[in-house]
Each structure stands twice: as C-alpha cells, then as structure tokens.
Amino acid sequence: MQQKILFSPMKIGKVEIKNRIVVPPMCLGFGQIDGRVTERLLDYYEERAKGGAGLIITEITRINDKHGASTFQQLAASQDYHIESLRELANRVHKHNAKLFVQLHHPGRQNYSLLVNTVPISIKLDRISKVYKKILYKSTPFFKKLHDKKLLFAAVAPSKVEPSYVTEGRVRALRQSEIRKLIRQFVNGAIRVKNAGCDGVELHATHGYLLQQFLSPHTNKRTDKYGGTFENRMRILQEIIQGIRLACGTDFPIVVRMSADECYDKIGRPGVGYGLDEGIKIAKYLETLGVDALDVSCGSYDAFNTWLEPVSWPVGWRKYMAASIKKVVKVPVLAANLIRSAEQAEEQLEAGIQDFVSLGRPHIADPHWANKVKSDEEKSVKRCISCLYCFETMINNAFIGEAGQCSVNPFLGKEKYLYNLRRNGNGKKIMVAGAGPAGLTAASILLKRGFDVTVYEKTDSVGGQVKIAALPEGKGHLCWIYEDLEYEIYKLGGKIVFNTEITKDFVLKEKPHALIIATGSTPRKPTSIPGINGKNVYLATEIIKEPSLLINKKVVLIGSGMTGLEASEVIVSNQNDLTIVEMASSLAPTTWFQHVDDVMPKLKKANVNFVLNSKLVKIENDGVVVESTKGKNKEEKIEAEAIVLSMGVVPTNNLHAELKEMMENIYLVGDAQSPGCIGHATNSVYDVAINQID
C-alpha cells in the first residue's frame, strides 16, 4: 500500500513537519541526575531522527526539581544550565531534518516518595562525589521500603486523595502559592526550551500526571479557583498556556497531550473521573486557549493498560477517541492508537481519525521504521510485540541506575555500537543450537559481524517457547519477533537447518570457531511430589498447545507465573472450573503487574478460586493436597479431575556440560543459561555476540 499521507508534510502552528510520523515521549532512563543530556540519550534520539521520523517529542522533562522528578535519570528544563544541554539535543535532531518538541511534565500524585525533596540534594552530592551514584542506588531498596510503609515525603496533587495505583505513596494537596510557582516553572521551562533552539513544547496533561489531576473531578476536590467547576479545573492549564504564549510568542508551538477518557469504567469503576464527553469538552476548550495541536491519549496509572497496552489488546482499539476529538477541533490531532503497521497508519490518516501518527514502542523496537517504510522495505522492520519489557525494565532499572531495554532490539541505548560493529568475522564458522529468540538474535548479530552462521533447530520451525506463548487468543503478535529475525537471518545470508538436534559428535566433527547454545528450557516437574506422573496431570504448555484436553472439568492449576496465567485463560475459556494454587501471598508475584491486570478480569468473571500461601504436597486421583506456607503446616485437600503444573522451568543445557571441557568458545544464552522472559533471552545475547566472540 502506498503511503501518500504518511509521508506528506504538515504544520503544527508555524512549524512544518516533513511527514506525519512522530516519536512520542517515552522515558527510558538514559539521562543523569542533574537533568542534562548524556551521550547515550543523544545517540538514542539522533538515531530516531536519522531513521526518518518527522517529529520527536522528548521523554517526560521535569520543570521542578523538588517534587517534580519522576526518575533520577530524567531530562530536565528546570534550570538555566539545561539550555545548552537541550541545544545539543536539538542540534543532533535537526541535523537529520527532524523537528524537536520538549514535553514539560510533573508527576503529581504518581510520584515515588523517595524522589520528593531528594533530587536537589542528589544533584549537589553527585557533583562533588564520584561514588555518590553507587551509594544512592545501593540505598534505594531501603528507601523503597520506607516508601511502601508511607514513611517518606508525600507526593503533591491538587487535593489530598487516594494514592496512585503503582506508586501508592502518600499524597498531599498543593497550596495556592505552590500552584502559582508551578505555573511559573512550566512557563520558564518553555522559555528555556525555546532559547535552546528547540521547535516547540508539549504539556503533559494525560496518563494521570499532575496537569490531568487538575482536570479530573476524581483527583481535584479543591474549592478555590483551581477546583470545582470545569473552568476552574482548566485554570492551571489556561494560565500556563497564556504564560508561555506571552513569553515565547505565537511562532512557538504549544501542544497539549490530553486524556480523552480516564477509562475508569474499563477497570470496573464506572462514574469515577471523566469520560469521553468531558474529554471532548476539554479539547474544545484547549483550542479556544490557542494551542497549536492536541496529542490525544487516554487513561492514567489507575487504568494503566488502557494507555500502555499489553499484547492482548487489539491494534487501533482506541482510535474512536481521537476521531471524536478530531471532529470538533480544527488544530492538528496527534495520536498513538496502538498502530503497528504502515497500512494501519495510512488508513487512520485517510479516515480523518488523526493528522499525525505517534509510534512510540515501534520506534524503540526499530529506530528506522520510517525510512524502511518509505523505501518499501517494511518487511525488514523489527516489529514491536507489545510485551511491555521496555516499561518494566525502565521502572525496575530506574532504582539501580540502569535504563530500559527492549525484547526486540538489544541495541536500545547502545545505538552507536550497532553501526560500529567489529566486522572481524572473516567467514569463521559459528554454530547456534536452537532457533528461539536468543539463538536467532545471536545469529543476526554475528552475521552482521561477518561470521558464517548456521542455526540448528530440532523442530520444523523457528520460535522456541514463544510459539507456545503466541497461541492463546490475542497473543499472536508475539510471533513477530521470530518471524522478523528469521527474515533478517536469511537476508544476511545465514542458514537455518530444521529437524536437526546438535550432538557432541556433530559439533566435534564440524569444528566451529564458536558454539552458541540457545536450547531453551523445559517445564519443571518435581519427581519428589507423590503422584506427579499420574494420568490426571498435565503441563501448562500442553494445555496451551491442546486446549481440547480439558473441557468442562474441575481443574487445579499449580503456579501462577506468566505461563500459568496464559494457561489459566485457556482453561477457563473451555468452561472448566478452575482453582489456582500459589505459594506466595499474591498471584504471579514475579510477573509484571500489567500482565496480571490484563488477565485478572477474565479469571474473576470465570469465578476462579485462588488459594494463596499454599504449596503442593501430593497429587491424588481425585485432587491435590496442599500445605500452608504460613504458620503451622496445615494440609488441605482440593478436589479436582485434572491437575495442571506451571511450576517454573529448568535450563536445557546438557550439550554445554558435554562439551565445555572440549571447546574454548562455547556459550550459553537465553533460557539455557538462566530462564526468563523474551527480553531477558535476547538481551542475554548482546555481550556474547558483541564482545566475547572474536
């Protein structure tokens, strides 16, 4: 399909954007404590500009150091010394004929307490001590515990309201004097952005952050001029916009990112916050205030999955929100709308749903999305699989001084290395055992380095365990990761040999320069448990592959990790009566919360019974015996016709044990090294394929 609109220019205010492709704000943690750019951050943004995007909007950029920082490694426009830093970023982006807008942000009640009042001190200490960062990140687990116990400073909000989901810290109301100061800080931030040579600003008034908190009747209970009526709730945004316009002039674009709908009804809380009708009203009001464009999103941390969707959510599901706003305003409308292909992007532009397409996670996965599509090479795009690994790792790594990672793109945040690979393979032979994501990723990188790579796969197709993960309804897009890698390997001249399991003798006969073992893992089935091999016992992966094995039965599922959750969806879809037994005090404790939130409504609707703090003791013909993990070892019998095991996995690495004394260059990667998710598998390859193999 030809993209006539996608690659046509359009103006936001008086700034012309060369195409309709936007890299929207996504914080990944490539900054530093004082808020200035790092070389890593510059490389990240420049690669997306080089890749053909027309407009780049920076990650959340703080305007207040005291209570407005969201991470220790965040971009900032809060001080005058940030001007030169932002200028350097603008120059890097402008070099590739792309425009740069800076998103001004304050987290409000969605902040972590350990970031309140500590950032100014950390900036000073970091400047005088080379070891401060190490001390800081070693201390964060302790301070997180204090945060969880609500013993640290309170985050600020329009009103003292319930804590935010996810962050769950203390909240206090802003004083009017603080609101006036914040308005000045937003305006001063915009002035710095303009003085740095950037092209515009975006005000972050969505996803439950501070400005949206003022707009929402759920989080704004004020009775003064900044709360109550619709106009009063809009007042802070109005005064910020007017202040920026007065200080920066009419030639400097102002975009507002807004939630069209807070989506509380989608998480079972109808009547809370505001819906689409009020979102439309907000959009129309913002247009009267003179904004140059609206960036339409939805939700908040409380309704997290509505704005940062897991793989099960259908592409384009929320386009109706942007379309509703587009109908009532004349200014350009930007929107993400979970777009995953150029065809989908063009269709939504043609239909008048939006004027610009925001491709966030797709640009994390492939910084050259735009140029590949424009050159009719969309088949070579590394597609985002919506696995949420980028956000999960960004949040988790923020407290240890590391950054976000991508399951599809192990070069995220390492862009300069991808295009400066050591090409010293010289045709040396590499054997890869296993064609899952880890093995295929290793093969791809080593082919780029000039090695002669052959992947051996014991089955008749690539994919490994991801083939099973992609089987449940709505999870099919997970297969994109191995489809795209397979295409790339063939394009690079690599070979994949199917129905062939590598043995010790085969390796010794072939005498490769290096062997990479990516043979994955196998489900754990503890033989110490009586009855574990009974005819009524199934593995979770068996049920996912063959759902018809269990229909209209009483089923007990042991374990609730990611595979267990996927199996549970399959089980309840076949009208089975399900009980889930979990050793921990919460369901799927090691699984990222968004995946749990995604499946829980389906399980609750199916009346699934949850037995927590209990471990499997034995399996009998008519059920299982479990034992409490708390207090006295009390046993309980749960009747069932079938028992499904999801008790983790163990690495499959026998080949490594057989050969490690006979070969020098032998490497374990992915689950064969240490079981984990897709992102763990692909990122485990990076150091081996880049640094360890010569």
N, C-alpha and C positions, 0 to 999 in steps of 0.2 A: 504493500500500500504506500502510495506517495504521500509524504507529509508536507502539504502545501502551507498549512497554517503554522505548524510546529516550528518551522524554520523561517517564518516571516517576522520582520521587526515590529515592535510596538512600543509606545511611550508610556512611562509611568511619570506623571507630571510632565516635565520638560526634558526628562532623561530618556533617550532612546535605547531600548534593549534589543540586541541583534536577533534574538529569537525568543520563543516562548518558554524556554527551559530554565527552571530555577533550581538552584541548590539551596534548599531552605535551612533554617537554623537547626543544628544538631550538635550538642555539646559532647565531645569525646574525650576531653581531658588532655589536650596537647599543650595547654598553656602553663603558666607558672604562678607562684603565689602573689607576686606584685601586679599581675594582670597584664603584663606586657607579652608580646608575641614571642614565640620560640621558633627556632629554625624548623622544628618538626611541624608546628602549626602552619608556618608559611608554606612549607612544601605541600602540606595537605590541601590547603585552599588553592595554591597555584596549580596543582595537578588537575583539580576540577575545572579551573578556568582554561587550562591548556586543553582539557578534554572536550571543550566546546559549549559549556553552559553559558547562557546569555547573562544571567544574573546570579550572583552569590550573596546570600544573606548570612551574616556571621552567626555563630553559636550565641547562646544567651550571654550578653555582655553587661556586666554589672555597672551600676551608676552610684552605688552606695557600698562602701567597704564595711561599715559597721554591722549592719544586719541584712545586707542585700547580696551577699556572696552565696552561690549555690554549691561551688566546689573550691578546693584550694588551687585548682589548675584551670582557672576560668579567665577568659578575655575580659578586659575592663576598659571603661571610658570614664572612670570616676575621678581621675587626677590629670593635671595638665601634662605630666610626663608620659601619659598614654598617647598623646597626639602623634609624636614621632613614631611610636610603635605601630599605630594604626596606619600612618602614612606608608610605612614599609609594606604592610599588608596590601594597601590599596595599589601601590606600585606593582607588586607582584601579580595582582589580579588584572590590572589594566594592561599589562604587557601582552595579554592574550585577547584583548578587545572584549573583555567581560566587564560588567559593572559590579560594584560592591556596595551593598547596603549593610548597615550595622544594626543588629537587633538590641534595643535597650530593654533591660529586664530587672525585675525584682521578684524573688520567690514568694514573699509574704509568708503565710502560714505553712507553705510547703517547704520550708527550710529545715535543715538539721540544726539542732541547738548548738552543736559544737562549732558551728560556723558563725554564730552570733557573738559579736564583740571580740572575736579572737583573730580575725584576719588582719586588722591594722597592727596588732602586736606581732603576728607571724611575719608580716612584711618587713618590719624593723629587724626582727631577730634573724630572718633569712639573709638580710644584707650584711650582718656583722658576723655571722657564724656559718661556716661551710658545712657543719654537721647538723644544723638545725632541722633540715628536712628529714633526715634519718630519725632524729628524736621525735619529731612531730608524727611521722607515720607509724612509728613503733607505739606511740601513745594513743593513737586513735581508737584501737579496740577498747581501751579503758574508758575513754570519753564517750564512746558509743553506748557503753553500758550505763553510764550516768545519764545519757540522753534518754535511753529506754526507761530508766527509772524516774524520768522527768525531774532531774536534779540540776539541770543546766539552765542557761538563759532561755527565755521564751522567744519564739519567733513572733514577728509582728504581723498584724492583719487589721482590716478595717474595724473588726469587732472581736471581742473575746468569744470565740466559737469553738465547736468541736475540733479536735486535732485532725490534721490531714491524714488520709489513708496513705500508707507507705512510710511517711516520715514520722507521724504520730508523736510529735513533741508538744511541749507547752505552747500556748498561744496567748498573746496579749493584744489589746486594742491600741492603735496608734493615737497619739494626741494630735490635736489640730495643728499645733506648731510643727510636729514631725511631718504631717502631711504636706504642709507648705514647704518644708525643707526638701522633701522628696520631689515635689513638683519642680523646684529649682534644680535639683540634681539631674532629673531627666532632661531638662532644658539645657543645662550645662554640658551634659553628656552629648547631646545633639550638636552643640556648638563645637565641641572637640572633634566630633566625627567629621563635621564639615571642614574645619580647619586642617584636618589630616588629609583632605583631598578625596574622601570617600563620596559616594554618589547619592546617598540618602540614608534615612533611618527607618527602622520598623519598631513600633511599640508593641511589646508582648502583652497582650490582653486576653490570652487564652490559656488552655490547659491548667486552669486553676491557680495561676500565679497572681501576684498582688493586684494588678490592674483589673483582672477579671473578678477578683474577690470583691472589689468595689462595685462592679456591675451586678453581681448576683445578690438577690434578696436572701439567699441561704447564708452567705458569709458577711453580708453588710447589714448589720442591725442598728446602725448609727441613727441618732435622732437629730443630728446637726445638719449643716448644709451639705455634707458629703454622704448623706444616707437618707433612707425613707423613700421619697418619690423617685420616679425614673430619672428625671432631670438631675436630681441631687446625686444619684448613684453614678451618673455620667460625668459629674462635675470635675473629678480629678483628671480624667482623660481630656476633657474640654480645656482645662487650664494648662495642661502640658502641651497640647496641640497648639493652642494660641500662643504660648510662650515660645515654642520652637519656631513657629511661623514669624513671630515678631523678631526673633534673634537671627534666624537663618534665611529669611526671605521666601518669596514664592517660588524661586527656582530650585529650591532644595526639597526633594520629595519626602513626604511623610506617609508611611504605610502603617496600618494597624492590623495586627494579627488578632483575630477575634474568634470566640466560640459561638457558632450559630446556635448551638444547643448544648446545654450542660450534660444531657444524656442520663440524668438520674433515673429516668423511667426504664432505661435499658439495664440497670443493675438492681431493679426491684424496689426503687424508691420514688414512685410517681408523685408529682406535686412538689418535689424539692427543687430549689433553684429555678432556672428559667428554661423554657423550651424554644422551639424554632420560631414561634410567633414573636417572642420578645427579641430573639436574635435578629430577625428581620428589622424590627424597630430600632435596635442598636445600630445596625448597618446604615439605615436611612439617616439616623441622627448624626453618625460619624461623617457621612457625606456632606451634611449641612455645615459641619465644622471645617470643611475644606481639606480633608485628607485626599491624598492622590491615588490611593488604591486600598483595597481590603484583601487581607490574606485570611481566607475562611477555613477554620478548622472546627473542632468540637471537643467536648469533654473536659476533664480535669484529672488530677491524681485519683480522685474518688471514683471516677469512671475510666480508669486508665486504659483499658483495652479498646475504648471507642476512638482513641486518637493515636495509639501506637499498637496496631493490631497484630495479634498472633497469626500464624499461617492459616488457621481455620476460617478466618473472616474473608468473605468473598471480595475480590477486587472491585473497586468502584462503588461499594455499598453505600457510601455517604455522599455521593455526588448530588443527590437531591437537595442537600443543604446549600451547597454553593450555587446550584441552579436557582433556588428560591431567592437568594440574595442578588444574584446576577440580574434577575428580572426587575428588581426595584431600584437599582443604582446605575449610574452612568459611568462611574470610575471603574478602572480595571479590577477584575477579581482574580486573585491567585488562590490555588487550592491544591492540596496533595491528592486526596480522594483515593489513596491506595492504588496508584497507577503502576502497572508492571510491564507495559509494552508500549511501543511507539504507536501501534494501531489504536490501542485504548486511548492514548493521549490525544491523537488526532481526532478521534470520534468525539471526545468530550469537548474539544475546541470547536469542532464543526457544529455540534449540537447547541453551542452557546451556553454550556454549563459553566465555563470559566474562560479567562483570557490567557492565563499562564498556568503551566503545569509544574508543580513542585515535586521533584523527585529526590526525596531525602535518602532513605536507605538504599535505593538503587544506585545513588552516587557514592555511597560508602562501598558498595559491592564492586562497582566499576566506575572509576572517575572519568572514563572516556565514553560514557553512554551516548552522549550527544554526537560526537564525531563518528562513532561506529554506525549509528542510525543514519546519519546524513550521508555516509559513504556506502550505504546499502550493505552494511556488514553487521546487521543486528544479530545474526546467528552467533557472532563472536562475543556478544555482550555477556558478561557474568551476571546472571540474574539474581536479585535479592530473593531469598526464600522465606522472609518474614519470620525468622527463627528467634528474633529478639536478643541474640547474643551480643550485638553491639551495645544495646542499652544495659543489659545485665552486667557485662564486663565494665562498662563505664561507671556504673553505680558502685559495684564492688571494688573496682580498682582505684576509685577516687580516694579511698581511705588508706591506700598503701602507696600512693604516689605513682601509680601506673595509669594507663589510658584504656579506652575501649578497643575491642577487637572485633573482627568480622569473620564469620564462618566461611564465607565465600572468598574473601580477599585477605590472605595473611600478610599482605604488604600495606595494610591500613596503618598510617602513621609512620611508614617506612618507605614512602614513595621514592625517595632518591635512590634507594637500593635496587628497586625493580628495574630502573632504567640505567643502572650502572652495575649490572651483574657481572661477576667474573666469568668470562666466556672462555674457560680453560678446559672444557670437557674433552676436546680433541678426539671425539669419537670413541672414548673409552666406554666399555660396556657396563651398564647398570641393570641389575635385575630387581624388580619390585614384586614382592609376593602379596597379592591382594589388591582388588580394584574397587575398594571403598573410597570415600573422600580423602583419607590420609594418603593412601597409595597413589591415587590419581594426582593429588596436589604435588606430591614429591616428584612424580614423573614429569609433570608440567614444568616445574621449576628447573629440573635438571636438563630437560630438553632445551630450554632457553639458554642454558649454560654450555650447550654443545656436546652433551653426552649422548651416547647411543642407548636409548632406554626401551626396555621391554617390560610390560606389566603382565603378570601371570595370574589368572583368576580361575579358581576351581569350579565356579558355576558357569552358566552360559551367558551372563550379562554383568555389567558393572553396577556398582551401587552399595554393595555390602549391606550392613544393617539398616541403612537409610531406605532401602527398598521396602523393608517391613514398616518402618516409621511412616512412609508415604501412603500406606494402604488405607488407614481409616478415613472416613468421609471428611473432606475438607482439607486433608493434609497432602494432596497430590503435588503441590508446588515444591515440596521438599525434593522431589526427583530432579528439579532443575540443577541442583549442584553437581550431580554426577553426569547428567546429560551434557552440561556445558563443559565440564572437564574432559569428558570423552571426546567431544568435538575438537577441543583445543589440542589434545594429545595427537589426534590424527592429523590435524592441520600442521602441527610442528614436526611431523614425520615420525612420531613414536609408534610403537606396536603394542597391541593388547592381544594376548593369547588366552582364549577361553577354554573351559573344561580341562584345565591343567593345574594340578596342585604341585608346587615345587617341593622336591625332596632333597635330602642331604646329598645323595649321589648325583642328582641332576645339577645341583649348584657346583659341586666339585668338578664335574665334567665340563661345565660351561666356563668356569674360571672367570667370573665377572670381576671388574675393578671394585665394585661395591654391591652389597645386597641390602635392600631395604625391606624389612618385614612389617607388613601392614595387614596382618591376618585377622585383625579384629579381636572379638571376644565371644564367649559362649555363656548362655544363661547359667547362673549359679543354682545348683540343685544339691543341697547338703545331704549326703548319704547317712549322716548321723541321726537324722529325723526318721523315726519309725513310720513306715507307710509311704515314704516319699516316692517310691516307684510303683505305687498302686495304679490300677487301671482307671481310677477316677481322678487321676492327677494329670494336669496339663501345664505346659509352659505358656506364659503370656504371649510370647511370639507365635506360638502355634495357633492360638485363638485369633490373633490379629490376621494371620495368613488364611485361616479357615474358620470364619465366624460361625459357619453352619454346624460346627462341632458341638456348640452349646445353644440350644433353643428351649425356652420355657422350662428352665431348670433352676434349682436352688443352688447358687454358686457362692463360694468363698474365694476371694482374691487375697493372696498373702503378699503384702508390699505395695507401696503407693508412690514409687518414683515415676519418672516420665513414661517409661514403658508400661507401668501399672496403670497410669491414668489413661493411656491410649487403649489398653486392653479393656479397661472398665467401660469406656464409651462403646466399644464393640459389644461387650457383654450385655449392657442394658438395652442396646438397640435391637436385640433379639429376644426381648420380653423375658429376660432372666431376672430372678430375684437375687440381688447381689448384696453381699456383706464384704466390706474391705477391712482387713486386719493390718494394723500398722504398729510397729514397735515404739515409734516416737509419740509425743503428745500432740502432734499436729499432722495433718495429711501432707504427704510429699514434702518433708522438711528441707530436703536439699534441692528441690525443683524451684526454678524461678517463679515468683508469685503470680505472674501474668498467665502462665500455663495452667496453674492451679485454678485461678479465677475463671479461665476460659472453660474448663470442664465442669466445675462445681455446680453451676445452674442445671446442667443436664443430669448430673448424678442426683441432685436433690429432687428434681422433677420425677426421676425414676424411683424415688423413695429408697435410695441406697442406705444401708445401715453401716455406720462407721464404728469400728472397735479399735480404739487407740490404746497406747501404753500396753500393748499385748504382743507376745511373741509366740510363734508356732512351736508346739511341743511334740505333737504327733498327729498323724493322719489316719483316720479310720474309714471303714467302708461307707459310713453314713455321716461323715463330717470330720471336724478337726477339734483338737484340744489345744487351747491357748493358755498362756500363763501371763499374769500381770507383771509388768516390768517395774511397778511401783509398790513399795511396801512389801507386804507378805506375798510369797509366791502362790497366789491363789489361782487355781486352774478353773477353766470354764469350757464346756462343750458347746460347739456351734454346729448345728446340723446342716448338712449340705449333700447334694448329689454329685457335685463336681468341685474340685479344688484347683485353682489356677495360681501358679507360682510366678511372682515377679520379685525375686529376692536378690536382684543385682546380677552382675556378670563378672566373669574372671577372664583375664587375658589369655588369648590363644597364641602362645609363643614357643611351642615345642621346637620349632625349627631353629630358633635362636639358641636354645640350650644345646642342640646337637652340633651347631657349627661355630659357636663363639670361640672355641679353642683352636679352630682350624682356619679361621678367616680374621683378617685385621679390620677390614672395612665392612662391618655388619651392624645394622642399626634397627632398633625397634621404634616404631612410631604409632600414633593413634591409640586405639584400644589395646593393641598388642603390647604397648608399653604401659599404659595406665588408662583404664576405662573412663570415659567421659562423654560429653555431648559432641555434636558435629564440629562446633567451633574449636573445641579442645583438640580434636583429631587433626584438623587442617593446620592449626597454629603450631602443633607439636612438630610439624614437618619443617618449619621455617629454618630453624638453626641448623638442622641436619643438612638440608638441601643447599643452604647458602654458605655455611661456614665450615661444616665438618668434612664434607666430601671434596677432595681436591683432584 
